[in-house]
């Protein structure tokens, strides 16, 4: 196993523990990467101003730089530093914080009846379609547009992986063009939705292209954050039928489950940072051009961060986690993702079809831990 294949391994956490035992920040000659595996090292890398989200010489991946997906990528706050990151974030984050959980719940419940009855397809749509549709509806898209917006978002997200192939990149360029057009039409309507109005007001004079790119970014982050969070929460429940029964009896504890799952088995296992200038972290000097693989999932289970880290404890005190990032690049939509996932899991917990035999494997990915569910034949 290595830090890349660990992401989709059935149980990567003993391996992460072995990395922490070798030192919080260590070089892997096979991968040509520095590995930050301890909570201390991960926190230091994420906070250091010389550890950037993109290489200085390649702000946009070469594979998509010349197309519509590349133009969107170049303006995403999550893929930038300095003012190009701070200003869009300052516009988007306050608007998201004013979305009430009750409204999110209503949006989810309105979409649930339209999901497939087959449990495998139902779980798939709960992970990949419904969360994006909820955010798209909050932004003002009409009900008949939501399936298309969700599909386009999924096509766009594929190009964000370095492992994407040509057909995926071509589809991502088309998706970026279509999403840009849909948002342009939406912005020209009057009135626009309360959430969209707050974001527009926050952007001010930053420019329409940046606004639209970061609205697309909001949808793409929703998909990535929600698919794994919902899926890994279901895995926890399917692995522990007693816990499933307890949550059916006390659904108010679903929020505790989600808070613990995002720490215990996070959907984003790692992220990368690129060293822009010489710096010293955890007693190690890093040179410009060095790449650090930041093992968020390993840090979450560092006993220096959380006592008894390998236990899934709904009532964990002072829970700490890097799953939604840390510092300047911390995810601004964390509360939104948790609210969507809470309502979805609440509905699924009540679904008797979860009693069927259900299996899963993990979606191929370099950093995302997202289970894909299938129904299994009944055993006799």
C-alpha positions as a printed Julia matrix, in Angstrom:
380×3 Matrix{Float64}:
   0.0     0.0     0.0
   1.07    3.58   -0.56
  -0.59    6.91    0.34
  -2.42    7.01   -3.02
  -3.79    3.46   -3.09
  -4.68    3.81    0.62
  -7.49    6.22   -0.31
  -9.71    3.46   -1.69
  -8.45    0.58    0.48
 -11.01   -1.17    2.69
  -9.13   -0.03    5.81
  -6.23    2.37    5.25
  -6.01    3.56    8.84
  -3.42    1.1    10.22
  -1.2     2.11    7.31
  -1.63    5.79    8.15
  -0.64    4.98   11.74
   2.56    3.39   10.46
   3.37    6.58    8.54
   2.9     8.7    11.66
   5.25    6.38   13.53
   7.97    7.14   10.95
   7.71   10.88   11.5
   5.12   13.59   10.94
   6.83   14.92    7.8
   8.9    12.48    5.78
  10.01   12.11    2.18
   8.74    9.21    0.07
  11.35    8.58   -2.65
   9.03    6.25   -4.57
   6.37    8.93   -5.0
   8.78   11.86   -4.98
   6.56   13.57   -2.39
   6.83   14.76    1.19
   4.19   13.09    3.37
   2.58   15.1     6.17
   0.88   12.46    8.31
   0.72   13.82   11.87
  -1.73   16.41   13.13
   1.13   18.78   13.94
   2.68   18.53   10.47
  -0.65   18.75    8.64
  -1.66   21.86   10.59
   1.72   23.48    9.9
   1.63   22.78    6.16
  -1.96   24.0     5.75
  -1.15   27.2     7.63
   2.17   28.03    5.97
   1.94   30.92    3.47
   4.58   29.35    1.2
   2.6    26.11    0.81
   0.29   26.84   -2.11
  -2.64   24.93   -3.57
  -1.11   25.04   -7.06
   2.46   25.01   -8.43
   3.74   28.52   -9.13
   4.68   27.52  -12.7
   1.35   25.82  -13.43
  -1.62   27.66  -11.88
  -3.99   25.73  -14.16
  -3.35   22.09  -15.11
  -1.88   21.95  -18.62
  -4.38   19.29  -19.65
  -7.32   21.7   -19.33
  -5.66   25.11  -19.6
  -6.84   25.83  -23.15
 -10.54   25.13  -22.68
 -13.63   26.34  -20.85
 -12.95   24.14  -17.8
  -9.5    25.7   -17.51
 -10.93   29.21  -17.59
 -13.27   28.32  -14.73
 -10.48   26.55  -12.82
  -8.24   29.63  -13.07
 -10.79   31.74  -11.17
 -11.8    29.27   -8.45
 -10.99   30.63   -5.01
 -10.01   27.17   -3.8
  -7.33   27.01   -6.52
  -5.82   30.44   -5.82
  -3.87   32.34   -3.19
  -3.9    35.94   -1.99
  -6.6    38.33   -3.17
  -7.86   35.86   -5.79
  -8.72   33.53   -2.92
  -9.68   35.96   -0.15
 -12.03   38.21   -2.1
 -14.31   35.52   -3.57
 -14.36   33.72   -0.23
 -15.42   36.9     1.55
 -18.29   37.18   -0.93
 -19.5    33.57   -0.81
 -19.03   32.49    2.82
 -21.35   35.0     4.55
 -24.15   34.2     2.12
 -23.88   30.48    2.79
 -23.91   31.05    6.55
 -27.32   32.73    6.27
 -28.99   29.69    4.71
 -31.1    28.13    7.46
 -31.08   24.4     8.11
 -34.88   24.38    7.93
 -34.8    25.65    4.34
 -32.2    23.07    3.39
 -34.35   20.34    4.93
 -37.37   21.5     2.98
 -35.42   21.45   -0.28
 -34.14   17.93    0.38
 -37.57   16.63    1.32
 -39.07   18.13   -1.84
 -36.59   16.2    -3.99
 -36.67   12.85   -2.18
 -39.95   11.6    -3.72
 -38.42   11.85   -7.2
 -35.55    9.45   -6.42
 -35.51    5.91   -7.87
 -37.13    3.11   -5.87
 -34.23    0.7    -6.46
 -32.0     1.05   -3.42
 -28.72    1.08   -5.36
 -29.89    3.83   -7.71
 -31.51    5.64   -4.81
 -28.31    5.74   -2.79
 -26.36    6.86   -5.86
 -28.69    9.8    -6.46
 -28.64   10.7    -2.76
 -24.85   10.99   -2.99
 -24.24   12.55   -6.38
 -27.39   14.31   -7.57
 -29.53   15.43   -4.67
 -26.99   17.64   -2.81
 -26.07   19.55   -5.97
 -29.75   19.9    -6.86
 -30.45   21.38   -3.43
 -27.76   24.05   -3.8
 -28.82   24.75   -7.39
 -32.4    25.27   -6.17
 -31.18   27.61   -3.42
 -29.38   29.61   -6.1
 -32.61   29.95   -8.05
 -32.67   27.25  -10.71
 -36.12   25.89  -11.53
 -37.11   22.34  -10.63
 -36.97   21.12  -14.24
 -33.36   22.38  -14.56
 -31.99   20.59  -11.5
 -31.21   17.18  -13.07
 -29.24   18.83  -15.89
 -27.33   21.1   -13.48
 -26.4    18.08  -11.34
 -25.17   16.12  -14.37
 -23.17   19.04  -15.72
 -21.56   19.55  -12.31
 -20.52   15.93  -12.16
 -19.0    16.19  -15.65
 -17.08   19.32  -14.64
 -15.75   17.8   -11.4
 -14.11   14.94  -13.33
 -11.51   17.31  -14.81
 -10.33   18.38  -11.34
  -8.55   15.05  -10.92
  -5.04   14.67  -12.34
  -6.13   11.16  -13.38
  -8.9    12.39  -15.7
  -8.73   11.09  -19.27
  -9.34   12.88  -22.56
 -13.05   12.03  -22.83
 -13.65   13.3   -19.28
 -11.76   16.52  -19.99
 -13.75   17.1   -23.18
 -16.98   16.55  -21.26
 -15.75   18.93  -18.54
 -15.11   21.69  -21.1
 -18.65   21.26  -22.46
 -20.06   21.23  -18.93
 -18.18   24.42  -18.02
 -19.59   26.16  -21.1
 -23.15   25.05  -20.37
 -22.96   25.9   -16.66
 -21.52   29.31  -17.49
 -24.44   29.92  -19.85
 -27.02   28.75  -17.31
 -25.62   31.05  -14.63
 -25.49   33.99  -17.06
 -29.21   33.55  -17.76
 -29.96   33.12  -14.05
 -28.11   36.31  -13.13
 -30.02   38.32  -15.73
 -33.38   37.37  -14.27
 -35.24   39.58  -11.81
 -35.64   38.92   -9.0
 -32.87   36.44   -8.2
 -32.9    34.12   -5.21
 -31.94   35.47   -1.75
 -28.78   33.33   -1.63
 -27.66   34.38   -5.09
 -28.39   38.02   -4.29
 -26.19   37.87   -1.17
 -23.33   36.36   -3.17
 -23.73   38.89   -6.01
 -23.71   41.75   -3.51
 -20.58   40.34   -1.9
 -18.72   40.1    -5.2
 -19.36   43.74   -6.0
 -16.83   44.84   -8.61
 -14.81   41.62   -8.68
 -16.18   40.77  -12.11
 -18.88   38.58  -13.6
 -16.45   35.91  -14.84
 -15.09   35.38  -11.32
 -18.61   35.34   -9.9
 -19.83   32.66  -12.33
 -16.68   30.55  -11.93
 -17.09   30.49   -8.16
 -20.79   29.68   -8.42
 -19.76   26.66  -10.49
 -17.13   26.0    -7.82
 -19.82   26.05   -5.14
 -21.74   23.32   -6.97
 -18.59   21.25   -7.55
 -17.52   21.46   -3.91
 -21.02   20.46   -2.84
 -20.79   17.32   -4.95
 -17.36   16.32   -3.68
 -18.06   17.07   -0.02
 -21.51   15.5     0.1
 -21.01   12.3    -1.93
 -18.35   10.96    0.41
 -19.91   12.26    3.63
 -23.28   10.68    2.88
 -21.7     7.49    1.56
 -19.25    6.96    4.42
 -21.99    7.65    6.97
 -24.05    4.92    5.33
 -21.07    2.57    5.48
 -20.8     3.2     9.23
 -24.49    2.36    9.67
 -24.42   -0.71    7.42
 -21.37   -2.0     9.33
 -23.14   -1.5    12.66
 -26.81   -2.44   12.52
 -27.2    -1.67   16.22
 -26.1     1.9    15.55
 -28.63    2.07   12.7
 -31.37    0.94   15.08
 -30.28    3.52   17.67
 -30.48    6.35   15.14
 -33.89    5.2    13.99
 -35.0     5.51   17.58
 -33.17    8.81   18.16
 -32.81   10.66   14.82
 -31.65   13.8    16.63
 -28.26   12.08   16.98
 -27.68   11.99   13.21
 -25.78   15.26   13.45
 -23.39   13.6    15.93
 -22.91   10.7    13.52
 -22.0    13.0    10.65
 -19.62   15.04   12.8
 -17.81   11.86   13.81
 -17.79   10.18   10.39
 -16.24   13.21    8.73
 -13.39   12.81   11.23
 -13.25    9.02   11.44
 -13.62    8.14    7.73
 -13.41   11.39    5.73
 -14.37   11.71    2.09
 -11.24   13.76    1.31
  -8.3    11.68    2.47
  -5.52   13.91    1.24
  -4.71   17.16   -0.51
  -1.52   18.61   -1.98
   0.54   21.68   -1.3
   3.29   23.06   -3.51
   6.23   24.87   -1.94
   6.68   28.33   -3.48
   9.74   29.49   -1.48
  12.17   27.93    1.01
  10.49   27.19    4.32
  10.94   25.15    7.46
   8.11   22.93    8.69
   8.22   20.39   11.54
  12.0    20.7    11.65
  12.38   19.98    7.92
  13.59   22.48    5.31
  11.51   22.36    2.14
  12.83   23.79   -1.11
  10.83   25.55   -3.86
   9.14   23.04   -6.11
   8.7    20.43   -3.39
   5.28   18.8    -3.22
   3.66   17.82    0.07
   0.92   15.21    0.2
  -1.15   16.33    3.18
  -2.76   13.25    4.73
  -5.87   14.73    6.33
  -7.33   11.33    7.18
  -4.16   10.31    8.98
  -4.06   13.53   11.0
  -7.68   13.05   12.04
  -6.69    9.78   13.71
  -3.58   11.14   15.39
  -4.02   10.43   19.13
  -2.41   13.82   19.78
  -5.48   15.38   18.14
  -8.27   13.05   19.3
  -8.03   10.5    22.14
  -9.0     6.95   21.14
  -8.97    8.05   17.5
  -9.87    4.68   15.95
 -13.18    4.45   17.78
 -16.3     5.94   16.23
 -17.77    7.89   19.15
 -20.92    9.93   18.63
 -20.41   11.72   21.94
 -16.74   12.55   21.42
 -15.63   15.6    23.41
 -13.67   18.41   21.75
 -13.7    16.64   18.39
 -11.05   18.02   16.01
 -10.76   17.35   12.31
  -8.99   18.5     9.14
 -11.59   17.01    6.8
 -12.98   20.36    5.66
  -9.53   21.92    5.5
  -7.92   24.36    7.88
  -6.85   27.98    7.81
  -7.26   30.15    4.74
  -8.52   27.3     2.54
 -11.02   25.85    5.0
 -14.22   24.91    3.18
 -16.76   27.79    3.43
 -19.67   25.41    2.84
 -19.07   23.01    5.74
 -22.33   23.83    7.54
 -24.25   23.59    4.26
 -22.79   20.15    3.45
 -23.53   18.85    6.95
 -27.11   20.15    6.83
 -27.79   18.5     3.46
 -26.21   15.23    4.56
 -28.13   15.27    7.86
 -31.51   15.46    6.12
 -30.54   12.84    3.53
 -29.27   10.37    6.16
 -32.35   11.07    8.27
 -34.56   10.01    5.37
 -32.47    6.94    4.54
 -32.38    5.77    8.15
 -36.18    5.5     8.02
 -36.06    3.62    4.7
 -36.78   -0.09    5.29
 -34.93   -1.0     2.08
 -31.67   -0.46    4.01
 -32.38   -3.87    5.52
 -31.47   -5.43    2.17
 -27.94   -6.8     1.74
 -25.9    -3.89    0.41
 -22.26   -3.92   -0.62
 -19.89   -1.24   -1.8
 -16.58   -0.53   -3.43
 -14.78    2.78   -3.63
 -14.79    5.1    -6.61
 -11.39    5.26   -8.28
  -9.69    8.4    -6.99
  -6.33    9.81   -5.92
  -7.73   11.62   -2.88
 -11.48   11.01   -2.51
 -12.97    8.17   -0.47
 -16.44    7.78   -1.98
 -18.28    4.45   -1.72
 -20.44    3.2    -4.58
 -23.27    0.97   -3.39
 -24.81   -2.13   -4.97
 -27.54   -4.48   -3.79
 -26.37   -8.0    -3.06
 -28.29  -11.22   -3.71
 -30.23  -12.54   -0.73
 -28.46  -15.39    1.03
 -30.47  -18.53    1.72
